Amino acid sequence: MNQATSHIMMVRPKHFGYDPETAESNAFQVKDGADQKNSIANSAIEEFDAAVIKLQDKGVKVTVIEDTDQPVKPNAVFPNNWISFHEDKVILYPMMAENRRWERRTDLLEAVADENQVERVIDLSGQEAENKFLESTGSIIFDYENRLAYACLSPRTDEGLFRELCDILNYEPIIFHARDENGQLIYHTNVMMCMASKYAVVCLDCIDEEERDDVKATIESTGHELIEIGLDQVHQFAGNMLEVEGAGGQSFMVMSKAAFDSLDNDQINQIRQYSEIVSVPIPTIEKYGGGSIRCMMCRVR
């Protein structure tokens, strides 16, 4: 990463809750107890606010955007799925679930304007009419320094659209398939893979066997230390992490408490060679949203 303090956009949810529309392709969502809507929504707000404070205490710049009351958007807390920022470009993405398309808000661009001028907004959302989807840094793991982009294909990650985006941004696409213990395609790459500046946290076991060695070799060819996690740890969101920088350029690896608790001592020590670990408890958001802290953070810079 560069020496600038990371700038993260986060959306404070108003109506967070279990969403049956997204659950069809997200095996990480849990329905049990989902009828306690007010309690779930309030708990999610408390978890969100505590996470923001933890990040700010580490010197990370966090722009908090308030969710709008209408339309009701149960997944608004996960803005990393509909937008990404790249130097002078902003990409808007096509979302699989119709109610997630309501999360796209171009009015937010001014609110998160950085010193980098946005010269071009590339809107891919029209691909929804063709049933082609690509859900930003949920679908794609960017290795910014080496201009590589990793994606496991799923109903939410269209191969052709992914290749098109890589052409636009001048990234090399690394494409593979990742599955859970039932053979179901893992819905987002960022639940099984995290790319930091000097290391990568990856569940190699869930990648199809004929593709596994190529993915591993590509990661190692860029000088990243490979930290392997198991599928059981993926279910605790151990792949859903994000490296950020605080004041002075210090590296922090942000993960949920569930993810941290699933790691063994060797894995923790590997990460701590490079980054201070920031562990955030977000059990309600993970249980009913099927996503974790990385999904809550949209990298602006």
C-alpha positions as CSV (number, residue, x, y, z in Angstrom):
1,M,0.0,0.0,0.0
2,N,1.1,3.6,-0.4
3,Q,1.9,5.9,2.5
4,A,-1.3,7.8,2.4
5,T,-3.9,7.2,5.1
6,S,-6.7,5.0,3.8
7,H,-10.0,6.6,3.0
8,I,-13.1,4.3,3.5
9,M,-16.7,4.9,2.8
10,M,-19.3,3.2,5.0
11,V,-23.1,3.3,4.9
12,R,-24.9,3.4,8.2
13,P,-28.0,1.2,7.8
14,K,-31.5,2.1,8.6
15,H,-33.4,-1.1,7.8
16,F,-30.8,-3.9,8.0
17,G,-32.2,-7.4,8.1
18,Y,-32.4,-10.8,6.6
19,D,-33.1,-10.6,2.9
20,P,-34.6,-13.7,1.2
21,E,-33.9,-12.3,-2.2
22,T,-30.1,-12.4,-1.7
23,A,-30.2,-15.5,0.4
24,E,-30.9,-17.6,-2.8
25,S,-27.3,-17.2,-3.9
26,N,-25.7,-16.5,-0.5
27,A,-25.4,-19.6,1.7
28,F,-23.8,-17.5,4.5
29,Q,-27.1,-15.9,5.5
30,V,-29.0,-17.4,8.4
31,K,-32.8,-17.1,8.6
32,D,-33.3,-18.3,12.2
33,G,-34.7,-15.5,14.3
34,A,-35.0,-13.1,11.3
35,D,-38.6,-12.1,12.4
36,Q,-37.1,-10.0,15.2
37,K,-36.7,-7.1,12.7
38,N,-36.5,-4.1,15.0
39,S,-34.0,-5.8,17.3
40,I,-31.9,-6.9,14.4
41,A,-31.9,-3.5,12.8
42,N,-31.0,-1.8,16.1
43,S,-28.2,-4.2,16.8
44,A,-26.7,-3.7,13.3
45,I,-26.6,0.0,13.9
46,E,-24.8,-0.5,17.2
47,E,-22.3,-2.8,15.6
48,F,-21.8,-0.4,12.7
49,D,-21.1,2.6,14.9
50,A,-18.6,0.7,17.1
51,A,-16.8,-0.5,14.0
52,V,-16.5,3.1,12.7
53,I,-15.1,4.3,16.0
54,K,-12.5,1.5,16.0
55,L,-11.3,2.4,12.5
56,Q,-11.2,6.1,13.3
57,D,-9.2,5.4,16.5
58,K,-6.5,3.8,14.2
59,G,-6.3,7.0,12.1
60,V,-8.3,5.7,9.2
61,K,-10.4,8.3,7.4
62,V,-14.0,7.1,7.4
63,T,-16.8,8.9,5.5
64,V,-20.1,7.7,7.0
65,I,-23.1,8.0,4.7
66,E,-26.6,7.7,6.1
67,D,-28.9,5.2,4.4
68,T,-32.1,6.7,3.1
69,D,-35.5,5.6,4.6
70,Q,-37.0,4.8,1.2
71,P,-36.8,2.5,-0.5
72,V,-36.1,0.0,2.2
73,K,-32.6,-1.5,1.6
74,P,-31.8,-4.4,3.9
75,N,-28.2,-4.7,2.5
76,A,-27.2,-1.0,2.4
77,V,-24.5,-1.7,5.0
78,F,-22.5,-3.4,2.2
79,P,-21.6,-0.6,-0.2
80,N,-18.5,-2.3,-1.6
81,N,-20.8,-4.3,-3.9
82,W,-22.1,-1.5,-6.1
83,I,-19.1,1.0,-6.5
84,S,-15.3,1.0,-6.7
85,F,-12.8,3.8,-7.0
86,H,-9.7,3.7,-9.3
87,E,-7.4,6.7,-9.4
88,D,-9.4,9.0,-11.7
89,K,-12.3,6.6,-12.4
90,V,-15.4,5.4,-10.6
91,I,-17.2,2.2,-11.6
92,L,-20.8,1.5,-10.9
93,Y,-21.8,-2.1,-11.0
94,P,-24.7,-4.3,-12.0
95,M,-26.3,-6.1,-9.0
96,M,-28.1,-9.4,-9.1
97,A,-30.8,-8.7,-6.6
98,E,-33.3,-6.0,-7.7
99,N,-33.5,-4.5,-4.2
100,R,-29.7,-4.1,-4.1
101,R,-29.9,-2.0,-7.2
102,W,-31.6,0.7,-5.1
103,E,-28.4,1.1,-3.1
104,R,-26.6,2.8,-6.1
105,R,-26.5,6.6,-5.2
106,T,-24.6,8.9,-7.5
107,D,-25.1,11.7,-5.0
108,L,-22.5,9.9,-2.8
109,L,-19.7,10.7,-5.2
110,E,-19.5,14.3,-4.1
111,A,-19.7,13.3,-0.5
112,V,-16.6,11.1,-0.8
113,A,-14.7,13.3,-3.2
114,D,-11.0,13.0,-2.5
115,E,-8.0,15.0,-3.7
116,N,-8.0,12.6,-6.7
117,Q,-10.2,14.1,-9.3
118,V,-12.9,11.8,-10.7
119,E,-12.6,12.3,-14.4
120,R,-14.8,9.4,-15.6
121,V,-17.8,7.5,-14.2
122,I,-18.2,4.1,-15.9
123,D,-21.7,2.8,-15.4
124,L,-22.0,-0.9,-16.0
125,S,-25.4,-1.2,-14.4
126,G,-27.2,-1.4,-17.7
127,Q,-25.9,-5.0,-18.0
128,E,-28.7,-6.0,-15.5
129,A,-31.1,-6.0,-18.4
130,E,-29.0,-8.8,-19.9
131,N,-28.9,-10.7,-16.6
132,K,-25.1,-10.1,-16.4
133,F,-23.8,-9.2,-12.9
134,L,-20.6,-8.1,-11.4
135,E,-20.6,-6.9,-7.8
136,S,-17.5,-4.8,-7.4
137,T,-15.0,-5.7,-4.7
138,G,-17.3,-8.5,-3.6
139,S,-16.8,-10.2,-6.9
140,I,-13.3,-8.9,-7.6
141,I,-10.1,-8.9,-5.5
142,F,-7.8,-6.2,-6.9
143,D,-4.0,-6.5,-6.6
144,Y,-3.5,-2.8,-7.3
145,E,0.3,-2.8,-7.3
146,N,0.6,-5.7,-9.8
147,R,-2.6,-4.8,-11.8
148,L,-4.1,-8.3,-11.3
149,A,-7.7,-8.9,-10.6
150,Y,-9.0,-12.2,-9.1
151,A,-12.6,-13.5,-9.4
152,C,-14.4,-16.7,-8.7
153,L,-17.3,-17.1,-11.0
154,S,-20.8,-17.3,-9.6
155,P,-24.3,-16.1,-10.5
156,R,-23.1,-12.7,-9.2
157,T,-19.9,-12.6,-11.2
158,D,-20.2,-12.8,-15.0
159,E,-17.0,-13.8,-16.7
160,G,-17.5,-11.7,-19.9
161,L,-18.3,-8.6,-17.9
162,F,-15.3,-9.2,-15.6
163,R,-13.0,-9.5,-18.6
164,E,-14.5,-6.3,-20.0
165,L,-13.8,-4.4,-16.8
166,C,-10.2,-5.7,-16.7
167,D,-9.7,-4.3,-20.2
168,I,-11.1,-0.9,-19.1
169,L,-8.8,-0.7,-16.1
170,N,-5.8,-2.5,-17.7
171,Y,-5.7,-5.4,-15.2
172,E,-5.0,-9.0,-16.0
173,P,-8.0,-11.2,-15.1
174,I,-7.3,-14.3,-12.9
175,I,-10.5,-16.4,-13.2
176,F,-11.4,-19.6,-11.2
177,H,-14.3,-21.4,-9.5
178,A,-14.7,-21.7,-5.7
179,R,-17.2,-24.0,-4.0
180,D,-18.4,-24.7,-0.5
181,E,-18.6,-28.2,1.1
182,N,-21.9,-28.8,-0.8
183,G,-20.4,-28.0,-4.2
184,Q,-22.3,-24.7,-4.3
185,L,-20.4,-21.8,-6.0
186,I,-19.2,-19.3,-3.4
187,Y,-21.2,-16.2,-4.1
188,H,-18.4,-13.6,-3.7
189,T,-14.6,-13.9,-4.1
190,N,-14.0,-11.7,-1.0
191,V,-15.4,-14.2,1.4
192,M,-12.6,-16.7,0.5
193,M,-9.7,-14.4,-0.4
194,C,-8.0,-11.2,0.8
195,M,-5.1,-9.5,-0.9
196,A,-2.9,-7.3,1.3
197,S,0.2,-5.5,0.1
198,K,2.6,-8.2,1.2
199,Y,0.5,-11.2,1.9
200,A,-2.7,-12.9,0.8
201,V,-5.2,-14.8,2.9
202,V,-6.8,-17.5,0.7
203,C,-8.8,-20.7,1.0
204,L,-7.1,-22.8,-1.7
205,D,-9.1,-25.9,-0.7
206,C,-12.4,-24.4,-2.1
207,I,-10.9,-23.6,-5.5
208,D,-11.5,-26.3,-8.2
209,E,-8.6,-28.7,-8.2
210,E,-7.6,-28.1,-11.8
211,E,-7.4,-24.3,-11.2
212,R,-5.9,-24.3,-7.7
213,D,-2.2,-24.5,-8.6
214,D,-2.4,-21.7,-11.1
215,V,-4.1,-19.3,-8.6
216,K,-1.4,-20.2,-6.0
217,A,1.4,-19.7,-8.4
218,T,0.1,-16.3,-9.5
219,I,-0.2,-15.1,-5.9
220,E,3.3,-16.3,-5.1
221,S,4.8,-14.8,-8.3
222,T,4.0,-11.3,-7.0
223,G,6.0,-11.9,-3.8
224,H,3.0,-12.2,-1.5
225,E,3.2,-14.6,1.4
226,L,0.4,-17.1,1.2
227,I,-1.6,-17.5,4.4
228,E,-4.0,-20.4,3.9
229,I,-7.3,-20.8,5.6
230,G,-9.8,-23.7,5.7
231,L,-13.4,-23.8,4.5
232,D,-14.6,-23.9,8.1
233,Q,-12.8,-20.6,8.6
234,V,-14.3,-19.1,5.5
235,H,-17.7,-19.8,7.2
236,Q,-16.5,-17.6,10.0
237,F,-15.6,-14.9,7.5
238,A,-11.8,-15.3,7.8
239,G,-11.4,-14.5,4.1
240,N,-13.4,-11.3,4.4
241,M,-10.7,-9.0,5.6
242,L,-9.3,-5.7,4.4
243,E,-5.9,-4.1,4.8
244,V,-6.1,-0.4,5.6
245,E,-3.5,2.2,6.6
246,G,-3.7,4.6,9.5
247,A,-1.8,7.8,10.2
248,G,1.9,7.4,9.4
249,G,1.2,4.6,7.0
250,Q,0.8,1.8,9.5
251,S,-0.8,-1.3,8.2
252,F,-3.9,-2.7,9.8
253,M,-5.7,-5.8,8.9
254,V,-9.4,-5.3,9.7
255,M,-11.5,-8.5,10.4
256,S,-14.5,-9.5,12.4
257,K,-14.2,-11.0,15.9
258,A,-15.6,-14.2,14.5
259,A,-12.9,-14.3,11.8
260,F,-10.2,-13.6,14.4
261,D,-11.5,-16.3,16.8
262,S,-11.3,-18.8,13.9
263,L,-7.6,-18.3,13.2
264,D,-4.9,-20.4,14.8
265,N,-1.8,-19.0,16.3
266,D,0.4,-19.6,13.3
267,Q,-2.1,-17.7,11.0
268,I,-2.3,-14.8,13.5
269,N,1.5,-14.6,13.8
270,Q,1.8,-14.6,10.0
271,I,-0.5,-11.7,9.7
272,R,1.1,-9.8,12.6
273,Q,4.5,-9.9,10.8
274,Y,3.1,-7.3,8.5
275,S,-0.1,-5.7,10.1
276,E,-1.7,-4.9,13.4
277,I,-5.0,-6.8,13.6
278,V,-8.1,-4.8,14.2
279,S,-10.9,-7.2,15.4
280,V,-14.5,-5.9,15.2
281,P,-17.5,-7.8,16.7
282,I,-20.4,-7.7,14.1
283,P,-22.4,-10.9,14.8
284,T,-25.8,-9.6,13.8
285,I,-24.6,-8.2,10.5
286,E,-22.7,-11.5,9.7
287,K,-25.6,-13.7,10.7
288,Y,-28.4,-12.1,8.8
289,G,-26.5,-10.3,6.1
290,G,-24.1,-13.1,5.1
291,G,-21.2,-10.6,4.8
292,S,-18.6,-9.3,7.1
293,I,-16.5,-6.2,7.8
294,R,-14.7,-6.1,4.5
295,C,-18.1,-5.9,2.7
296,M,-18.9,-2.9,4.9
297,M,-15.9,-0.9,3.8
298,C,-15.7,0.7,0.3
299,R,-12.1,1.8,-0.4
300,V,-12.0,5.3,-1.8
301,R,-8.2,5.6,-1.5
